[in-house]
Amino acid sequence: MKFQSKVALWVSVSCLTFAISIASAWSMSQAGSSDSSSASKPAAAGNSGATTNQAPASSANTISKSAGKSGGGAASSSEIAAAKASGKVWVNTESGVYHKSGRWYGKTKAGKFMTESEAKAAGYKAAHRE
């Protein structure tokens, strides 16, 4: 009888520990997804399509997750539309590849808009598949 109560206690503690670790991981992923949605605000007018990750003035004490990344992050749909209209390409600054259109245009984690001639001059290569 004593052995069975020890096993039951061990199983209870194991289940509780597992549940706590799952709950903390889930809450961290939920917090990360809400931070990333506020990090990609549309750029100010007259910014000529450049991406920014500036926090609003009211939340100056919070830091955007992508603020430390070089080249910013994924662009908003209004920034993508403005860049397409002005003929700019999306440069993936991590891979060194630029996209003229397609599924990755304005969508990679690290990137920025620039003209195709600027991208070539900076050493970026055109994407083979779009």
N, C-alpha and C positions, 0 to 999 in steps of 0.2 A: 504494500500500500504506500509506503514511503517513497519508493521509486517512481510510482505513477504520479504522485503529487509533484515530484521534482521535474518530471518530464512535462507535465501540464504547465508548470510555472515557466520552464524554459521556452516552450512553444508560445506561451502568452507574451513573454518578453520579446522574443524574436519577431513576432507579428507586430507588436507595438513599435519596435525599432524600425521595421520595414515600412510601416505606415507613416511614421514621422519623416523618414528620409524621402519617401515618395511625395508627401505633402510639401516639404520644403523645396524639392526640385520643381514641382509643379508651380508653386507660387513664384519662384525665381523666373521661370519661363514666362509666366503671365506678366510679371513686372517688366521683363525685357521687351515683350511685344508692345506694351503700352508706351514704353520709352521710345522705341523706334518709330512709332507712328507720329509722335510729336517732334521727332528730330528732322523730318523732311518737310518743313514748311515751305510754301512757295517763296521764291526770291522777290525782292522788292522791284517795282517797276523801274525801268532804266538800267537794270543790271545786265542787259544784253545776253540773257540766257545762261550766265554763269551760275553754278550751284553754290549754295551756302547752307550751313548748318548752324545758324545762329539761334540761340534761345530767345524767347520773347523777354522784354525788359522786366516783366513781372516775375519771371522765374530766373533771375540772374544768379541765384545761389545754387541752381541745379546745373549739372554738367551733362551735355549730350554724350551718348556712348561713342558716337563716331567723330567727336570733335578732335581727337588726337590722330585720326587717320589722315594720311596724305591724300589729297585729291577729293575729299568730301565723300558723298555716298550717292545712293540712288536718287534720281531727280523726280520731282513731282510731274504730274501730267501736263500742267501749264508750262513748266520749264521745257519739257520734251517738245511740246507743240511749238514753242517759240524758237527752239534750237533747230528743229526741222525746217521751219519757215525761213530761217536765215542761212540754211545750208551747212550747219555745223555737224561734226561727227562726235560720237561719244567715245572717249578714250578710257579703257579699263587700265588704270594706273598700276594695278597689281600684275596683270599679265603682259602689258606692253602692246596690246592689240586695240585698234580702233574699229568702231562699227558705224557704217553709214546709215543703216536701218536694221530692221529685224528684231528678234525677240530680246536681245541684250541691249538694245539702244536705250540708254538712260536707266538701266535696271541693275547693273553690277554694283557690288558693295562699295568698291572704291573706284571713282572715276570722275571725269569732268568733260565739259563741252569745249571744243575748240575747232578752228577751221582745219580742213584736211591738210592744207599746206603747213600749218603750225604743228600738226601731229606728226607729219613726215619729218619736218625739221628737228623735232624733239626725239626722233628715233623710234616712234611707234610704227607698227606694221598693220596693214589692213587685215581684217578678219577674212578667212577663207570661206567660211560658211556663215550665212546670215539667218 
